[in-house]
Each structure stands twice: as structure tokens, then as C-alpha cells.
Amino acid sequence: MVEQFVGKWKMTSSDNFDEYMKAVGAGFASRQMANLAKPNLSIAVDEQGFISMKAVTTFKTLEIKFQLDEEFDETTADDRKVRTTVSLVDGKLIQKQTWEGKTTIIEREIQDSKMIAKCIMDDVVAIRTYEKDV
């Protein structure tokens, strides 16, 4: 079921992301860079079942490799050190990050051949939309 996410994606819109970044505690400089960045996202699965998600912007490249439902350490784009678990639930990739007693969720799902990433922190929700890059 992860196969629907595999491929190269380019971000086409981002709504309320600055408020989301504030909610997770990102500083002003990190937020400014995040709001300017239009990440290209590559998702792949290797023969051992490891999933890699690679986000490339003009500022930095971040890659995480993981297996579904297995917790791992992640350093986020704004340099938070988090424990992350990614699960597949009802066709959605649910990425849960926890740090310092806080939790944020990034839900990715495919709708009308677009990938919608819903970033949730407490009552703040940001929506980022990606289209397949052919």
C-alpha cells in the first residue's frame, strides 16, 4: 500500500505552515527558511522493506530511512531531535514525532493523484500539497 507514495513529488502549495512551525517551537530564522523552501520529496522502498523519504530544498537535504511501525531517531529540518514512528493507517502514512513531552503528527495521503501532507500540532493544522514530478 506504500507503493502509491513512491516517486518524486514537488510541493505546489503550503497553507498555515508558519503557524505550525511556531507551534512546534521553531525559531524565527528556521521558520523564514521553511516558508521560502519548496521541497521536492522522493519516496522509495528498498528490497528489505526500508522506506526512504528524502526532502531536497535549496537550503538543505534531509533523508530518513525507516520501517513501518518501528521507532527511530530523527533530526528535523529545524534541528529538533525527535523519536519518530511511521505507520500506514487506512491508506495514510502517519508520521508521529515526539520530543520533550510534545507530539506532532504528519499525515500523508493521496487524493486525486496529489499527495496531501497534513501537519498537526495541538490545534494548529498546516496543509502542504505535492504533485507527482514526472
Accessible surface in RSA format (square Angstrom, percent):
REM  Atomic radii and reference values for relative SASA: ProtOr
REM  Chains: A
REM  Algorithm: Lee & Richards
REM  Probe-radius: 1.40
REM  Slices: 20
REM RES _ NUM      All-atoms   Total-Side   Main-Chain    Non-polar    All polar
REM                ABS   REL    ABS   REL    ABS   REL    ABS   REL    ABS   REL
RES MET A   1   133.18  69.0  95.85  63.4  37.33  88.9  73.37  62.4  59.81  79.2
RES VAL A   2    11.74   7.7  11.60  10.5   0.15   0.4  11.60  10.1   0.15   0.4
RES GLU A   3   120.59  69.2 110.08  83.3  10.51  25.0  66.47 128.6  54.12  44.2
RES GLN A   4    68.52  38.3  48.18  35.2  20.34  48.4  35.98  76.6  32.54  24.7
RES PHE A   5     0.00   0.0   0.00   0.0   0.00   0.0   0.00   0.0   0.00   0.0
RES VAL A   6    53.21  35.0  47.33  42.9   5.88  14.2  47.33  41.1   5.88  15.9
RES GLY A   7    22.80  28.1   0.00   N/A  22.80  28.1  22.42  61.5   0.38   0.8
RES LYS A   8   129.36  63.1 126.29  77.5   3.07   7.3  86.62  78.0  42.74  45.5
RES TRP A   9     3.59   1.4   3.06   1.5   0.53   1.2   3.06   1.6   0.53   0.9
RES LYS A  10    88.33  43.1  88.33  54.2   0.00   0.0  39.69  35.7  48.65  51.8
RES MET A  11    13.40   6.9   0.34   0.2  13.06  31.1   0.34   0.3  13.06  17.3
RES THR A  12    62.90  44.7  30.02  30.4  32.89  78.4  32.53  43.7  30.37  45.9
RES SER A  13    44.51  37.6  39.29  52.4   5.21  12.0  36.58  77.9   7.93  11.1
RES SER A  14    38.14  32.2   9.88  13.2  28.26  65.1   8.45  18.0  29.69  41.6
RES ASP A  15    84.28  59.0  81.22  80.8   3.06   7.2  26.58  62.6  57.70  57.5
RES ASN A  16    76.13  52.5  53.46  51.7  22.67  54.6  25.81  62.1  50.32  48.6
RES PHE A  17    23.09  11.6  20.09  12.4   3.00   7.8  20.09  12.2   3.00   8.6
RES ASP A  18    44.54  31.2  42.71  42.5   1.83   4.3  23.69  55.8  20.85  20.8
RES GLU A  19    78.11  44.8  76.66  58.0   1.45   3.5  27.75  53.7  50.36  41.1
RES TYR A  20     7.15   3.3   7.15   4.1   0.00   0.0   6.14   4.6   1.00   1.2
RES MET A  21    11.26   5.8  11.26   7.5   0.00   0.0   5.70   4.8   5.56   7.4
RES LYS A  22    99.34  48.5  82.30  50.5  17.05  40.6  43.84  39.5  55.50  59.1
RES ALA A  23    34.46  31.7   7.26  11.2  27.20  61.9  20.21  28.5  14.25  37.7
RES VAL A  24     1.82   1.2   0.00   0.0   1.82   4.4   0.09   0.1   1.73   4.7
RES GLY A  25    56.12  69.2   0.00   N/A  56.12  69.2  26.09  71.6  30.03  67.3
RES ALA A  26     9.86   9.1   0.00   0.0   9.86  22.4   3.49   4.9   6.38  16.9
RES GLY A  27    44.87  55.3   0.00   N/A  44.87  55.3  37.59 103.2   7.28  16.3
RES PHE A  28   137.75  68.9 129.59  80.3   8.16  21.2 129.59  78.6   8.16  23.4
RES ALA A  29    71.56  65.8  65.12 100.5   6.44  14.7  68.46  96.4   3.10   8.2
RES SER A  30    32.20  27.2  27.99  37.4   4.21   9.7   3.49   7.4  28.70  40.2
RES ARG A  31    34.00  14.3  34.00  17.3   0.00   0.0   0.00   0.0  34.00  20.6
RES GLN A  32    81.16  45.4  80.26  58.7   0.90   2.2  18.31  39.0  62.85  47.7
RES MET A  33    80.47  41.7  80.21  53.1   0.26   0.6  57.88  49.2  22.59  29.9
RES ALA A  34    20.79  19.1  12.05  18.6   8.75  19.9  19.65  27.7   1.14   3.0
RES ASN A  35    56.24  38.8  37.34  36.1  18.90  45.5  26.41  63.6  29.83  28.8
RES LEU A  36   130.38  72.6 109.64  78.4  20.74  52.1 111.87  78.6  18.52  49.8
RES ALA A  37    10.65   9.8   7.77  12.0   2.88   6.6  10.45  14.7   0.20   0.5
RES LYS A  38   118.51  57.8 101.51  62.3  17.00  40.5  75.94  68.4  42.57  45.3
RES PRO A  39    12.74   9.3  12.74  11.6   0.00   0.0  12.74  10.5   0.00   0.0
RES ASN A  40    71.77  49.5  71.26  68.9   0.51   1.2  16.50  39.7  55.27  53.4
RES LEU A  41    10.33   5.8   9.82   7.0   0.51   1.3   9.86   6.9   0.47   1.3
RES SER A  42    31.62  26.7  30.72  41.0   0.91   2.1  17.27  36.8  14.36  20.1
RES ILE A  43     3.14   1.8   0.00   0.0   3.14   7.6   0.07   0.1   3.07   8.3
RES ALA A  44    48.99  45.0  48.39  74.7   0.60   1.4  48.62  68.5   0.37   1.0
RES VAL A  45    61.02  40.2  31.83  28.8  29.19  70.3  32.40  28.2  28.62  77.6
RES ASP A  46    58.06  40.7  44.88  44.7  13.17  31.2  32.32  76.1  25.74  25.7
RES GLU A  47   159.27  91.4 116.53  88.2  42.74 101.8  66.69 129.0  92.58  75.6
RES GLN A  48   117.60  65.8  95.14  69.5  22.46  53.5  50.23 106.9  67.38  51.1
RES GLY A  49    34.19  42.2   0.00   N/A  34.19  42.2  24.69  67.7   9.50  21.3
RES PHE A  50    83.53  41.8  81.55  50.5   1.99   5.2  81.55  49.4   1.98   5.7
RES ILE A  51     3.78   2.2   3.69   2.8   0.09   0.2   3.78   2.7   0.00   0.0
RES SER A  52    18.84  15.9  18.68  24.9   0.16   0.4   5.38  11.5  13.46  18.9
RES MET A  53     8.20   4.2   5.34   3.5   2.86   6.8   5.26   4.5   2.94   3.9
RES LYS A  54    81.02  39.5  81.02  49.7   0.00   0.0  25.66  23.1  55.36  59.0
RES ALA A  55    28.92  26.6  27.53  42.5   1.38   3.1  27.53  38.8   1.38   3.7
RES VAL A  56    57.99  38.2  56.55  51.2   1.44   3.5  56.55  49.1   1.44   3.9
RES THR A  57    30.46  21.7  15.85  16.1  14.60  34.8  20.10  27.0  10.36  15.7
RES THR A  58   137.06  97.5  94.83  96.1  42.23 100.6  92.35 124.0  44.71  67.6
RES PHE A  59    91.37  45.7  57.51  35.6  33.86  88.1  62.12  37.7  29.25  83.7
RES LYS A  60    74.06  36.1  62.95  38.6  11.11  26.4  55.47  49.9  18.59  19.8
RES THR A  61    72.58  51.6  46.60  47.2  25.99  61.9  28.85  38.7  43.73  66.1
RES LEU A  62    57.61  32.1  54.60  39.1   3.01   7.6  56.32  39.6   1.29   3.5
RES GLU A  63    85.76  49.2  53.08  40.2  32.69  77.8  16.12  31.2  69.64  56.9
RES ILE A  64    27.02  15.4  22.78  17.0   4.24  10.2  26.83  19.3   0.19   0.5
RES LYS A  65   133.32  65.0 112.64  69.1  20.68  49.2  57.06  51.4  76.25  81.2
RES PHE A  66     4.61   2.3   0.00   0.0   4.61  12.0   4.61   2.8   0.00   0.0
RES GLN A  67    48.64  27.2  46.52  34.0   2.12   5.0   6.84  14.5  41.80  31.7
RES LEU A  68    54.01  30.1  39.90  28.5  14.11  35.5  39.90  28.0  14.11  38.0
RES ASP A  69    99.72  69.8  75.76  75.4  23.96  56.7  30.08  70.8  69.63  69.4
RES GLU A  70    99.64  57.2  94.36  71.4   5.29  12.6  36.36  70.3  63.28  51.7
RES GLU A  71    97.17  55.8  70.20  53.1  26.97  64.2  18.89  36.5  78.28  63.9
RES PHE A  72    33.40  16.7  29.40  18.2   3.99  10.4  33.40  20.2   0.00   0.0
RES ASP A  73   109.30  76.6  86.88  86.5  22.42  53.0  34.59  81.4  74.71  74.5
RES GLU A  74    20.99  12.1  13.92  10.5   7.07  16.8   5.60  10.8  15.40  12.6
RES THR A  75    58.07  41.3  45.87  46.5  12.20  29.1  26.90  36.1  31.17  47.1
RES THR A  76     8.84   6.3   6.30   6.4   2.53   6.0   8.20  11.0   0.64   1.0
RES ALA A  77    56.46  51.9  45.10  69.6  11.36  25.8  45.35  63.9  11.11  29.4
RES ASP A  78    21.34  14.9   4.04   4.0  17.29  40.9   2.96   7.0  18.37  18.3
RES ASP A  79    95.43  66.8  81.32  80.9  14.11  33.4  25.00  58.8  70.44  70.2
RES ARG A  80    34.13  14.3  29.06  14.8   5.07  12.1  24.70  33.8   9.43   5.7
RES LYS A  81   149.44  72.9 131.88  80.9  17.56  41.8 105.98  95.4  43.46  46.3
RES VAL A  82     5.33   3.5   0.00   0.0   5.33  12.8   2.67   2.3   2.66   7.2
RES ARG A  83    95.66  40.2  94.16  48.0   1.50   3.6  45.70  62.5  49.96  30.3
RES THR A  84     0.09   0.1   0.00   0.0   0.09   0.2   0.09   0.1   0.00   0.0
RES THR A  85    37.32  26.5  35.97  36.5   1.35   3.2  24.19  32.5  13.13  19.8
RES VAL A  86     0.45   0.3   0.43   0.4   0.02   0.1   0.43   0.4   0.02   0.1
RES SER A  87    25.26  21.3  25.26  33.7   0.00   0.0  11.30  24.1  13.96  19.6
RES LEU A  88    51.50  28.7  24.99  17.9  26.51  66.6  24.99  17.5  26.51  71.3
RES VAL A  89    74.60  49.1  70.96  64.2   3.65   8.8  74.16  64.4   0.44   1.2
RES ASP A  90   139.70  97.9  97.09  96.6  42.61 100.8  38.59  90.8 101.11 100.8
RES GLY A  91    15.53  19.2   0.00   N/A  15.53  19.2   6.74  18.5   8.79  19.7
RES LYS A  92    57.24  27.9  57.24  35.1   0.00   0.0  21.48  19.3  35.77  38.1
RES LEU A  93     0.29   0.2   0.29   0.2   0.00   0.0   0.29   0.2   0.00   0.0
RES ILE A  94    31.98  18.2  30.97  23.1   1.01   2.4  30.97  22.3   1.01   2.7
RES GLN A  95     4.75   2.7   4.75   3.5   0.00   0.0   0.22   0.5   4.54   3.4
RES LYS A  96    97.43  47.5  96.11  59.0   1.33   3.2  38.84  35.0  58.59  62.4
RES GLN A  97     6.12   3.4   6.12   4.5   0.00   0.0   0.00   0.0   6.12   4.6
RES THR A  98    42.86  30.5  41.22  41.8   1.64   3.9  31.55  42.4  11.30  17.1
RES TRP A  99    21.69   8.7  10.34   5.0  11.35  26.7  17.12   9.1   4.57   7.4
RES GLU A 100   152.44  87.5 108.58  82.1  43.86 104.4  56.36 109.0  96.08  78.4
RES GLY A 101    90.89 112.1   0.00   N/A  90.89 112.1  45.06 123.6  45.83 102.7
RES LYS A 102    84.48  41.2  78.64  48.3   5.83  13.9  51.41  46.3  33.07  35.2
RES THR A 103    56.04  39.9  42.91  43.5  13.13  31.3  24.54  33.0  31.50  47.6
RES THR A 104     0.39   0.3   0.00   0.0   0.39   0.9   0.39   0.5   0.00   0.0
RES ILE A 105    42.12  24.0  42.12  31.4   0.00   0.0  42.12  30.3   0.00   0.0
RES ILE A 106    21.62  12.3  21.62  16.1   0.00   0.0  21.62  15.6   0.00   0.0
RES GLU A 107    34.42  19.8  33.70  25.5   0.72   1.7   1.62   3.1  32.80  26.8
RES ARG A 108    25.43  10.7  25.43  13.0   0.00   0.0   0.00   0.0  25.43  15.4
RES GLU A 109    37.29  21.4  37.29  28.2   0.00   0.0   4.74   9.2  32.55  26.6
RES ILE A 110    46.15  26.3  22.80  17.0  23.35  56.3  22.80  16.4  23.35  63.4
RES GLN A 111    85.20  47.6  78.33  57.2   6.86  16.3  27.94  59.5  57.26  43.4
RES ASP A 112   134.50  94.2 105.50 105.0  29.00  68.6  38.54  90.7  95.96  95.7
RES SER A 113    86.79  73.3  70.88  94.6  15.91  36.6  50.55 107.6  36.24  50.8
RES LYS A 114    80.48  39.3  80.48  49.4   0.00   0.0  28.52  25.7  51.97  55.4
RES MET A 115     0.00   0.0   0.00   0.0   0.00   0.0   0.00   0.0   0.00   0.0
RES ILE A 116    27.87  15.9  27.31  20.3   0.56   1.3  27.31  19.7   0.56   1.5
RES ALA A 117     3.90   3.6   3.90   6.0   0.00   0.0   3.90   5.5   0.00   0.0
RES LYS A 118    68.35  33.3  68.35  41.9   0.00   0.0  21.95  19.8  46.40  49.4
RES CYS A 119     5.41   4.1   5.41   6.0   0.00   0.0   0.00   0.0   5.41   5.8
RES ILE A 120    43.27  24.6  42.13  31.4   1.14   2.8  42.13  30.3   1.14   3.1
RES MET A 121     7.30   3.8   6.98   4.6   0.31   0.7   7.30   6.2   0.00   0.0
RES ASP A 122   117.58  82.4  81.57  81.2  36.01  85.2  37.83  89.0  79.75  79.5
RES ASP A 123   135.53  94.9 102.53 102.0  33.00  78.0  49.25 115.9  86.28  86.0
RES VAL A 124    33.20  21.8  30.49  27.6   2.71   6.5  33.20  28.9   0.00   0.0
RES VAL A 125    60.65  39.9  50.06  45.3  10.59  25.5  50.06  43.5  10.59  28.7
RES ALA A 126     0.00   0.0   0.00   0.0   0.00   0.0   0.00   0.0   0.00   0.0
RES ILE A 127    53.10  30.2  52.88  39.4   0.22   0.5  52.88  38.1   0.22   0.6
RES ARG A 128    23.04   9.7  23.04  11.7   0.00   0.0   3.85   5.3  19.18  11.6
RES THR A 129    18.77  13.3  18.77  19.0   0.00   0.0   9.34  12.5   9.43  14.2
RES TYR A 130    13.52   6.3  13.52   7.7   0.00   0.0   0.40   0.3  13.13  16.2
RES GLU A 131    60.83  34.9  60.83  46.0   0.00   0.0  10.66  20.6  50.17  41.0
RES LYS A 132    88.98  43.4  75.09  46.1  13.89  33.1  38.59  34.7  50.39  53.7
RES ASP A 133    59.15  41.4  46.47  46.3  12.68  30.0   2.94   6.9  56.21  56.1
RES VAL A 134   180.08 118.5 115.58 104.6  64.50 155.4 147.35 128.0  32.73  88.8
END  Absolute sums over single chains surface
CHAIN  1 A     7413.0       5903.9       1509.1       3959.7       3453.3
END  Absolute sums over all chains
TOTAL          7413.0       5903.9       1509.1       3959.7       3453.3
